[in-house]
Amino acid sequence: MAGVGPELLECLARQHAAALVLYARQWCSTPEDVVQEAFLKLVVQKTLPAHPVPWLYRVVRNAALAANRAERRRRHHETIAAARAPLWFVQPDPAGLDAATTTDALRSLPPHQSEVLVARIWGGLTFEQIGAAVGCSAATAYRTYLAGLSALREKMGVLCPDQSTTTGATPVPPT
């Protein structure tokens, strides 16, 4: 007996794929991938299984359970790695920032804003250097920095300092 032909594969997929996805969803978060892999395993069989539908269910179940174990292991290892990883700040910040709060606030920003903020504030890069690194102009890097700084201040509940009260100088209107 030859392997599965395209007509039989199409018929099996049309009639059973949705139910197989539902079946796999019980055990893993990637049921469509598991079902697709099961059909691929069926295609490469040298001989067609005597009962292909139960065979597909067994393969889907085994693959879904394996995917579930892999997901749990990955989450476990990621949790351990995250716990061991240093915060973004190694030692207490002289500016009085709480490292955990600031880290959470930075992570809640859009990635392009947090990237620019970290590069500018903690990396000391110029806006030209940041623009070159992220693929934008210096002006765009500056605008992204201002927007990110404003969002960060809002998330942390920090008011923007008023230059007239902090420096004693008269504020200069924008030109």
C-alpha positions as CSV (number, residue, x, y, z in Angstrom):
1,M,0.0,0.0,0.0
2,A,1.4,3.4,-1.0
3,G,1.5,6.5,1.2
4,V,-1.2,9.1,1.5
5,G,-2.2,10.7,-1.8
6,P,-3.1,14.4,-2.2
7,E,-6.9,13.6,-2.6
8,L,-7.0,11.6,0.6
9,L,-4.9,14.2,2.5
10,E,-7.3,17.0,1.3
11,C,-10.3,14.9,2.3
12,L,-8.9,14.2,5.8
13,A,-7.9,17.8,6.4
14,R,-11.2,19.1,5.3
15,Q,-13.2,16.7,7.4
16,H,-11.0,16.4,10.5
17,A,-8.6,19.4,10.8
18,A,-11.0,21.6,12.8
19,A,-11.9,18.8,15.3
20,L,-8.2,17.9,15.6
21,V,-7.4,21.6,16.4
22,L,-10.1,21.5,19.1
23,Y,-8.7,18.2,20.4
24,A,-5.1,19.6,20.6
25,R,-6.3,22.8,22.3
26,Q,-6.9,20.9,25.5
27,W,-3.2,20.5,26.0
28,C,-1.3,23.2,24.3
29,S,-1.4,26.8,23.1
30,T,-0.3,26.1,19.5
31,P,-2.9,23.5,18.4
32,E,-2.8,24.6,14.7
33,D,0.9,23.9,14.6
34,V,0.5,20.5,16.2
35,V,-2.3,19.5,13.7
36,Q,-0.2,20.7,10.8
37,E,2.8,18.7,12.0
38,A,0.5,15.6,12.4
39,F,-0.6,15.9,8.7
40,L,3.0,16.3,7.6
41,K,3.9,13.1,9.5
42,L,1.1,11.4,7.8
43,V,2.4,12.5,4.4
44,V,5.8,11.1,5.0
45,Q,4.6,7.7,6.1
46,K,5.8,5.0,3.6
47,T,2.5,3.2,4.0
48,L,-0.9,4.6,4.9
49,P,-1.9,3.7,8.5
50,A,-4.7,1.2,8.5
51,H,-7.0,3.7,10.3
52,P,-5.7,7.2,9.4
53,V,-8.2,9.2,11.5
54,P,-7.4,7.5,14.9
55,W,-3.7,7.6,13.9
56,L,-4.0,11.4,13.4
57,Y,-5.7,11.8,16.8
58,R,-2.9,9.8,18.5
59,V,-0.2,11.8,16.8
60,V,-2.0,15.1,17.6
61,R,-2.4,14.1,21.2
62,N,1.2,13.1,21.7
63,A,2.5,16.2,19.9
64,A,0.2,18.5,21.9
65,L,1.3,16.9,25.2
66,A,5.0,17.3,24.1
67,A,4.3,20.9,23.1
68,N,2.7,21.5,26.6
69,R,5.7,20.1,28.3
70,A,8.1,22.2,26.2
71,E,6.0,25.3,27.0
72,R,6.1,24.6,30.7
73,R,9.9,24.0,30.6
74,R,10.4,27.2,28.7
75,R,8.3,29.2,31.1
76,H,10.1,27.7,34.1
77,H,13.5,28.4,32.6
78,E,12.5,31.9,31.6
79,T,11.1,32.6,35.1
80,I,14.4,31.4,36.6
81,A,16.4,33.5,34.1
82,A,14.3,36.6,34.8
83,A,14.8,36.2,38.5
84,R,18.5,35.9,38.1
85,A,18.8,38.7,35.6
86,P,19.8,42.0,37.1
87,L,17.4,44.9,36.9
88,W,18.2,47.6,34.4
89,F,19.8,49.5,37.3
90,V,22.8,47.8,39.0
91,Q,23.0,50.0,42.1
92,P,20.7,52.6,43.7
93,D,20.3,55.5,41.3
94,P,21.6,58.8,42.7
95,A,18.6,60.5,41.2
96,G,16.4,58.6,43.7
97,L,14.7,56.4,41.1
98,D,13.2,53.2,42.4
99,A,14.7,50.6,40.0
100,A,11.8,48.2,40.0
101,T,9.2,50.9,39.4
102,T,11.3,52.5,36.7
103,T,11.9,49.2,35.0
104,D,8.2,48.4,35.0
105,A,7.4,51.9,33.6
106,L,10.0,51.5,30.9
107,R,8.7,48.1,29.9
108,S,5.2,49.5,29.6
109,L,6.3,52.1,27.0
110,P,6.2,51.3,23.3
111,P,9.6,49.6,22.5
112,H,10.8,52.4,20.3
113,Q,10.4,54.9,23.1
114,S,12.0,52.8,25.8
115,E,14.9,52.1,23.4
116,V,15.5,55.8,22.7
117,L,15.2,56.7,26.4
118,V,17.7,54.0,27.6
119,A,20.1,54.9,24.8
120,R,19.9,58.6,25.7
121,I,19.7,58.6,29.5
122,W,21.7,55.6,30.5
123,G,23.7,55.1,27.3
124,G,24.7,58.7,26.9
125,L,24.2,58.6,23.1
126,T,23.5,61.7,21.1
127,F,20.3,62.0,19.1
128,E,22.4,61.6,15.9
129,Q,23.9,58.4,17.3
130,I,20.5,57.1,18.4
131,G,19.0,57.9,15.0
132,A,21.8,56.0,13.3
133,A,21.3,53.0,15.6
134,V,17.5,52.8,15.3
135,G,17.2,53.9,11.7
136,C,15.7,57.4,11.9
137,S,16.7,61.0,11.8
138,A,18.1,62.8,14.9
139,A,15.0,65.0,14.9
140,T,12.7,61.9,15.1
141,A,14.9,60.4,17.8
142,Y,14.5,63.7,19.7
143,R,10.7,63.7,19.3
144,T,10.6,60.0,20.3
145,Y,12.7,60.9,23.4
146,L,10.4,63.7,24.4
147,A,7.3,61.6,23.9
148,G,8.8,58.7,25.9
149,L,10.0,60.9,28.7
150,S,6.6,62.5,29.0
151,A,4.9,59.1,29.0
152,L,7.5,57.8,31.5
153,R,6.9,60.8,33.8
154,E,3.2,60.2,33.6
155,K,3.4,56.5,34.4
156,M,5.7,57.2,37.4
157,G,3.6,60.2,38.6
158,V,6.5,62.6,38.3
159,L,5.8,66.1,37.4
160,C,7.9,67.9,34.8
161,P,10.2,70.3,36.7
162,D,9.5,74.0,35.9
163,Q,12.7,75.6,34.8
164,S,11.8,78.9,36.4
165,T,11.6,77.3,39.9
166,T,14.5,75.0,39.6
167,T,17.1,77.3,38.1
168,G,15.8,80.6,39.2
169,A,16.0,81.8,35.6
170,T,13.2,83.3,33.7
171,P,11.7,80.8,31.2
172,V,12.6,81.5,27.6
173,P,9.6,81.3,25.3
174,P,10.0,79.0,22.3
175,T,11.2,80.6,19.1
